[in-house]
Amino acid sequence: MNRLELIDEMHLLEAEHGRVREIAEQLPKFCLRTDENTPCASCGSLLVAQCANTVTNSLVVLQSFSTMHFAHEEKIMRMACPGHDFDRRFATHIADHGALTSELARISSQESSTSPAGMIGKLAQLLEHWLRNHLAFHDEALTAYLERSCR
């Protein structure tokens, strides 16, 4: 991968990270009652159905997006750091991709037994972890590594 291609890929990754931020900002606006134990009883059936539909759509978008984004990041990692150094440098980062994906699957599996407000709360927590921990720790380190590679 040449320097210009690497810079282009870094810009694409940052745009993808912006999409995670957008989803995280939009999610709580779907329901102001994000307490996991809230049964949505104070909302009318139409509002609960709309909220449930929004949660389902959000889960589909997040699962699809996370699969695409993590594959994209890992492709760039492999291209920027071929060989044995790849595993040493990025193993923890990739393991966190797996942990985030597993947590999203676990949350998805609870959709039928959790209120829409509860699901929004769980997804909001996952996205907060993604943004505050994964992005700030792993992705910032990846960006710094890629920037050094571009010099």
Sequence and secondary structure as in RCSB ss.txt:
>XXXX:A:sequence
MNRLELIDEMHLLEAEHGRVREIAEQLPKFCLRTDENTPCASCGSLLVAQCANTVTNSLVVLQSFSTMHFAHEEK
IMRMACPGHDFDRRFATHIADHGALTSELARISSQESSTSPAGMIGKLAQLLEHWLRNHLAFHDEALTAYLERSC
R
>XXXX:A:secstr
  HHHHHHHHHHHHHHHHHHHHHHHHGGGG S   TT   TTS HHHHHHHHHHHHHHHHHHHHHHHHHHHHHHH
HHHHHS STHHHHHHHHHHHHHHHHHHHHHHHHHTGGGS HHHHHHHHHHHHHHIIIIIIIIIIHHHHHHHHHHH
 
